[in-house]
Amino acid sequence: MKQAFFTRCLFFFTGILVLSFGITLTIKGQLFGVGSWDVLHIGLTKTLGLSIGTWSILIGLAILAFDMLVTKKWPLPGTFVDMFLAGIFIDIFNYWLPDIDGFWMQLLSYLTGLVLLGWGCGMYMVANLGIGPRDTLMLLFVHKFNWSVTRARTTMEVTVAILGFLLGGPVGVGTVLMAFGLGPIVQLALACNERLFMKWTGIKSAVV
């Protein structure tokens, strides 16, 4: 039992670290645009101030409030841990990592970040200790409307990108790629990490 809990914690915290690093890499490669949620966060930063990570946390709180109104349930404690840690890690990585110049380096940064973001999402979700607000909203769509992870994620990404663009956030081909490409990466990462988790613990996470 202790080993299973330790494995859950390992998947959870490693996943959050990986996805936060991935988000930061896409921001550093913003010549191509950034992910939909970061279009919104950057748009809010430009319009109202505060850091990207801070807006990530504040938007997360708003989503959690909506989710609780719909489901009438309190999120798991891990949901709040994920929300605050991701916002903090994004600001830390954004400060530590140097800005990237050049077309090919920005492209490499963006594509690497996209893969790490999707993989980190699938990794920490498998731990089933509580998922981040955006993934909570995604799974709400999955369960309420019987949508696939890909459809739910893509719908969210497109909607948020439009809103962020209206606020002045950077939109580019990378934003479109993120909107339509992240869902399949998350779905693949969920399947792969689910198998790995079961191999290590003998327990099915039952996230989706």
N, C-alpha and C positions, 0 to 999 in steps of 0.2 A: 504493500500500500504506500509506504514511504517512497519507494522507488518510482511508483507511478506519479505521485505528486511532484517529486523532484523533476521528472521528465516533463510534466506539464509546465512547470515553472521555466525549465530550460527552453522549451519551444516558445513559450509566451514572451519572455524577455528578449530572447535572441531574435524572434520575429519582429518585435517592435523596433529593436535596434537596426535590423536590416532594412525594414520599410522606411524608417526615418532617414537612414543614409541614402536610400534610393530616391526619396523625395528631394533631398538636398542636391543630389547629382543632377536630377532633372532641372532643378532651379538654376544650377550652374551652367547647364546647357540650354538656357532659355532663348538662345538665338532661334530655336525651332518652336518656341512657345513652351508653356509649362502645362502640367496636368490641370484638369478642370478645377479641382478644389483649390489648387494654388493660384489659378487665374483669379478666383474669388478672393483668396487671402491677400494676394498682392494688390488687387484692386482696392480692397478695404484699407490696406496699409497706405496706399497712395492717397486715398480719399480722406481717411480719418486718422492716420498715424498708427502707432503700435507696431510690433514686430510680426513677421509672418507666423512664427510659432504661437504668439499670443492669440492671433486671430484664429488659428487652428483650434486652440483650446476653447475660445468663446463660441465659435460656430458649433463645436462639439457639444457644448452645454445646451445650446438651443435645440440641437437635434435630439439629445437625450430627453429634454423636456417634452418634445413632440412625441417621441416614442413611448414615454410613460403615459401620456394622455391617451394614446391609442391602445396600448396593451394593458394598461392598468397594473403594470408590474415595475418594480424597481430593478434597475440593471444590476448585474453582478459587480462586486467591488473592483474586479479586474478591468471593467469598462472604464471606470474613472482613472485607474492607474495607467491604462493605455493612453487615454486622452491627454493626461498631463505629461507623461513621459515622452510621447511622440512630439508634442509641441516644444518641450524643453530640448529634446535631442535635435530637432530641426534647427532651432536657433543656434545651438552649440556647433553642429556640423557646418552650418552656414557661415559661422564666424571663423571656424578653424580652416575650412577648405578654401584655397585661393580661387579667385575668379579665373575662368578658363577663356583663353583667346584662341581664335582660329576655328575655321569651319569644321575640320575633321575631329579636333579634340572636343568641341562642343557636341558634335554628333555622337561621339563615343560616350561622353558623359551622360547625354540624354538617354541613349539606348540602354546603357548599363543600369542607369537609375530606374528606367521603366521595368526592366526584368527584376531587379532587386525589390522594388516596391511591390510588384505582384507576388513575388515569392515570399516576401516577409509577411504580407497579408495572409496568405494561405498557411504559413507556418504558425503564426501566433493564434489564428482562429481555431486550429486543430486542438490547441491546448484546452479549449473550452473553459477558460477561467474568466471569461468576460471579454467581449470584443469591442472595438472602438465604435464611437457613435455612428460614423459613416457606414461601417460594415453592419452595425445593428440595423440601420435604416435599410440597407441592401437586403438583409435577411428578412426584414419585415415585409418587403415587397415579394420576396421569394415565397414566404409562407402564406401571406394574405391573398396573393393573386396567382399563386402556383407558377411563378415565373422561374426561369433558369437563372443561375448566378450571372451568366453572361448578359442576359436581357436586363436584369435589374441593375447591374453595375453600369451598363452602357447608357440606360435611360437617365440614371443619376448624373453620370459624367457630362452628358450633352446638356442637360438642364442647367447644371451649375456653371458650365463653361459660358453659356449665353449670359447668365446673370453676372458673372465675373467680368466678361467683356464689356458689358454696359457700365461697369464701375471703373473701367480703365485698365483692367488686367491684361497681360500680354497673351495673345492668342496666335498660334501658328500651326504649322503642319503637325508639330509634336503634340499639340492639344487634341487634334483629331485622332492621331495615332493612339494617344492615351485613352480617349473616350471609347474607341472601338477595340483597342488591343489589350487593355488592362483586364477586362472581364475574363477572356479566355486564359490569360496567364494566371489569374487568381484561381480559376476553376482547376487548371492543371496542377497548380501548387497545392491546392486542397487535397486532390487525389493522391499526389506523391507523398505529401507529409502525413496524410491519414495512414497510408500503408506503412510508412516509417514509424509512426507513433504506435501502431498496432504491433509491429514487430518488436519494438522495445518494451512495451507494457502489456500486450495481450488484451488491451482495452480499445473498443471503438469509441472515437470521440463524439460521434453523432452530432456534429455541428450543423450539417445540412442533410 
